[in-house]
Every structure is written in C-alpha cells, then in structure tokens.
Amino acid sequence: MTIMSFLAGLSSEFETAKSQILFSFDITSLKDVFSGVLCTENTSSNQ
C-alpha cells in the first residue's frame, strides 16, 4: 500500500515514470520504485 500511495502522490510531471514502473517493473520495495522514478526521469531529462 505504501508504494501505491507514493506513486499516487507524485505530480503529473512523473506520469511517464509511474506508467513505466507499473507496467514494466517487478515491484518489490519502495526503494526499488523510488530508484525507478529517478532513473526514468534522469533518462527523460537527458534526451
């Protein structure tokens, strides 16, 4: 439940990251989700 609360609390600028995490990630911990958001956003901002 904590993971879903974290994802739900992210602003709309993180929609891409949220979608990618929910559809392509084996969610095991909040730490993994947080890392996934950071990686996705870092990749997006570098393009």
Sequence and secondary structure as in RCSB ss.txt:
>XXXX:A:sequence
MTIMSFLAGLSSEFETAKSQILFSFDITSLKDVFSGVLCTENTSSNQ
>XXXX:A:secstr
 HHHHHHHHS GGGHHHHHHHHHH     HHHHHHHHHHHHHHHHT 
